[in-house]
Structures are given as structure tokens and as C-alpha cells.
Amino acid sequence: MTTTLGTEHMGTEYTEYMGTAYVEGYRPGILGRITELHGIYYAKAWGSGAEFEGLMAQEMREFLAHYQVGRDLLLTAHVDGRLVGSIAVVGSKTDQPGARLRWVIVEETFHGRGIGKELLRRAMEFCRAAGFSRVYLWTVEGLPQSLGLYLNAGFRIIERIPDDRYSVPRMNLLLDRELP
């Protein structure tokens, strides 16, 4: 059953870990803030523009519109009430078997505090509890911090594919991890 995330699903879980609050579910403004974080980071990292940012917003809106509680997860990290990071698990509508990780981002000024590692840990815990046997994600070459996070968490690169959809040519990496 598809559940559009509205205010009835606001902040279903709020836990704090090392000064960062982690919130599951939708809150007003979340789509815009996560899109903003991606737009700023990737413009700086590889020169993306409005096309990339618009696609991020469109894809995230689609995810929220077809959100299935128990199969999908939206998790955000907040410091002093400000959204500084996110991760999503797409389990209900994927293009491959298993769950897909999406919109993994931590605001650059908060890198090195373990926020990305904790977001990933919680997302993997959700995947196990939801019964997924495999988790995959796409990233790009040239982002050593992100790649290191995934490889240290047990993911492995299984495919490299050239891509220019987001206004900047780059090499996509498909990463995969089996869950016990």
C-alpha cells in the first residue's frame, strides 16, 4: 500500500546520538533542504547545475509520493534543529532486487563527526529488520570520502558505467552488499 507522506508521518522517531538528532519520516521543508544540500555539494564537487538539482527534487518527490512505511525509510540528521544530513532506503520501488540507498549526504561543515557513518548504520539496520537480503547504491568516482564510507561498511563495487545525465560527464559506480 502506498502512503503519501504528509504531516501524519512527521518525525516518527527522534533519537539523539553524540549531539545529533536522527529523525525518521517526513517534516515540512525536508525535500527542499535535502535537494539544497545535494545541489551545493555537487556544484562544488563537479560543477553540476540546475538540471541536477531539479532531477534530485523530482526523484525525491516521487519517492515521497509512493512511500511505503516498513519498506521505505527517510532518515535525517539534525544539529541544533538544523537538517545537516540524510539517507533514504527505497525498498518498495527499485530497479533491481533488494533495497536501494539514496540521497546520502552530510553538509560539508559537519564532515568528520560520524554523522554519515551513523546514518548508514541506521539505514542498514532498517534493511535487515525489513527483511532485505541485498542493499545497493549508485555513487560516482571522485568522491573518496563517500566511497570509503561504503567500502568500510562492506559494500563492493560491482559495475562502472559512464553517465552524463546530470549535466556533467562522470563514471557511475554500482555498489552492492549482501545482508546476512
C-alpha positions, 0 to 999 in steps of 0.5 A: 500500500502506498502512503503519501507522506504528509504531516501524519508521518512527521518525525516518527522517531527522534533519537539523539546520538553524540549531539545529533538528532536522527529523525525518521519520516517526513517534516515540512521543508525536508525535500527542499533542504535535502535537494539544497544540500545535494545541489551545493555539494555537487556544484562544488564537487563537479560543477553540476547545475540546475538540471541536477538539482531539479532531477534530485527534487523530482526523484525525491518527490516521487519517492515521497509520493509512493512511500511505503512505511516498513519498506521505505525509510527517510532518515535525517540528521539534525544539529541544533534543529538544523537538517545537516544530513540524510539517507533514504532506503527505497525498498518498495520501488527499485530497479533491481532486487533488494533495497536501494540507498539514496540521497546520502549526504552530510553538509560539508561543515559537519564532515568528520563527526560520524554523522554519515557513518551513523546514518548508514548504520541506521539505514542498514539496520532498517534493511535487515529488520525489513527483511532485505537480503541485498542493499545497493547504491549508485555513487560516482568516482571522485568522491573518496570520502563517500566511497570509503564510507561504503567500502568500510561498511562492506559494500563492493563495487560491482559495475562502472558505467559512464553517465552524463545525465546530470549535466556533467560527464562522470563514471557511475559506480554500482555498489552492492552488499549482501545482508546476512 
